[in-house]
Amino acid sequence: MEMMLENTATMAPVSLTEGAVEQLNLIRKQENIPADYCLRLGVKGGGCSGFSYVLGFDQAQDNDDTFEIGGLRVVMNKAHAIYLLGMEVDFHNGLDNRGFTFDNPNAKSTCGCGTSFSA
């Protein structure tokens, strides 16, 4: 009799660059974010192009999927995955550009500030 093993590990729908993980860990430390808080990635209505990105620390909710990315526990509302699948979050620390960037293959268009998009 052959046993079927079920894979319970879920691939994270988004990725974080090394620079983003370093910056997020720094923010967690500087802001004294509680250890039980996760990094929340998501979308919300609004912004120049229809949706804007959510990136912050929060407690997991019942309708969230949880992932481990770069040592960070990441939560995302299950309904948001369709908008964020394949997205890469990076952190730039240059002279003319400092902050988180979102490279989202699902965005049909983005605004000039790069924090909102249409799907």
C-alpha angles and dihedrals in degrees: 000000000000121000120219115215117210117219106226096177112102121207113239110249091216136041134219122209120230089254092054092049091049092050093046091051089050091051091048090054097042094047094042091234109192115257092239092060119100131204108265119211119183149112135260133191115265138050127110094298105036105272132046128199124253116213120164147099118283143145118270116261130208094258095051132108114216125215138173114231121173092339093308123116105231126194128195131177106251091234092058096061092085089062097042106037109134095008120147121209116205136173121225122197103181134135094257100028128039124166146052119319128200119213101192119177089194095061112104090192137357134203124247093260091056095225098100134049145170123237 
